[in-house]
Amino acid sequence: MLPYVYQVTKYDPADRDQHGHYIGAEPATSDHGPIEAAYLQAIAAFAEETGVDQLAIREPQLGGFAHFGLEPPVDGYGLADLFPAGLTGFHDGALVPVAASLELVRAMLRDNGAWCRLETEGAFTVHVGWDQYLYIGSNLPCEAALARTRALGLFPERLDASPYDFAPDDPLRIQRPADADFWARLHWAVSAYRATFLEETYAANASRWHRLTRDNIEAVRSRLAPRAQLAVWPDLLTDVAAAVAALPDEGLMEVIWEDEDGQITSTVVDETQFEAVTARLASACAAGVIPMYADERQPLFTAVLPDGDGLLRARWQTEPTPSDRDWAFLKTLRRGQVVTGTVTSIASFGVTFVDIGGFTALINIPELSWRPIDHPSDVVSVGQQITAEVLDVDMVRERVPLSLRAVQEDPWPQVAQRIGQVATGPVTKIVPFGVFVRIEDREDGFEGLVHTSELDESTGGVVEVGDALTVKIIDVDLARRRITLSQTQARTPRHQGDRHS
């Protein structure tokens, strides 16, 4: 916030009632003449005394489907020839010289349909309010500029702050920067869906649409306006009739269509214009309908372009999608982190899903227990609260695998200490190269392999599941989690005294 802020108007403070409302004869519109010129000369005087020669455009807006100014908007919003690249040059962060800034103020004073804040960070601001109210902020008192403003017939008044200073609607809003994770996710989405649509919003109510394929993502990326807000949508429907059928009985909708030449067009319409836009779609090869209301718009995910140094300075007020909320939560996770969650479901294919802070993570069967299990329900149940370790954070696919066993003591080193011991247990499985025997007296006890070469000849080669065998633990491979057993070595007299533990 700058220390010196002035409200500059053409309204004499003497012409106000007891409530502070202006009751004089000055109109609330621009005269397009000497008074308008006086406003611009006052801004120039403040800029010169502050030492500012250019200003940055902040939070630009273009007239959209509604206009609330006292004067009708004009073609080009009064921005003609101000930006060599066209209207996309009217973007957040664009630097313009003072002369161009004055033309922007002129367009705002005339309600031409464009609005923005003009700021030099920490030094100077110009805000145009309703009804010809102007707010100028400086880091200097600017006594000469104040005298010049009064001489021009205007009335400057000192304020604590401009009522048009930026203030976020939601201080806790989520903003996903279009960083490496975003572009990797976008590449993955395009590969998965074969094509998607990217909405590039460079000023409020001003967007461009881009059809993305695996071959053109980087080319489209290079043409995006700085600090643009990005929204990724599913591909348009090639069944245009189905897209038209999605139009509601009433409401404000954005209709996007693609012609045979690949040209993409969008327009905002309400129920009074549905019939006309439907006629325009007759020659389209693909189309889509998107609600304009924030709580009904559901892109796949969104992002805001950071500056070249990677910092996010754009102030877009975005309604986060579920994907954005997930992404923000994933940013707080790290490998090895211990989290607490609730088991929400167990899939038929064995994966356990766990809610951790509103995000659904997963546990594969091997990570549920160090011990062998047949089904996750042997270890967990729906509704159970568990503590687990984060194995990975996949920002692209937005997946978080967990491990329940990682927070439990690993029993395998204790098993390794039993090498040389003899145990008796049931045969659990028969394979062509031997049999598996459980060496612990518990249902989830560890099993080891008795190779056919280590089976005692006294069995006659006939062993069935459930038969009790006495075996010797001859090796425990901790890296591969394998136990090697021998029946023949268990029958040596030296080990006759050892028994199942």
Secondary structure, DSSP 8 states (H G I E B T S, - for coil): --SEEEEEESS-GGGB-TTS-B-SS--SS--SSHHHHHHHHHHHHHHHHHT--EEEEEEEEE--S----SS---GGGG-TTT-TTGGGGS-TT-EEEHHHHHHHHHHHHTT-SEEEEEEETTTEEEEE-GGG-EEEEESS--HHHHHHHHHTT-EEEEESS-TTS---S-TT----B--HHHHHHHHHHHHHHS-EEEEEEEEBTEEEEEEE-TTTHHHHHHTS-TT-EEEEEE--BS-HHHHHHT--SSS-EEEEEE-TT--EEEEEE-GGGHHHHHHHGGG-SEEEEEESSTTT---SEEEE---TTS-----------HHHHHHHHHTT--TT-EEEEEEEEE-TTS-EEEEETTEEEEE-GGGT-SS--SSGGGT--TT-EEEEEE---BTTTTB-BEESGGGS---HHHHHTTTT-EEEEEEEEEETTEEEEE-SSSTT--EEEEEGGGS-GGGTT---TT-EEEEEEEEEETTTTEEEEESTGGGSGGGTT----
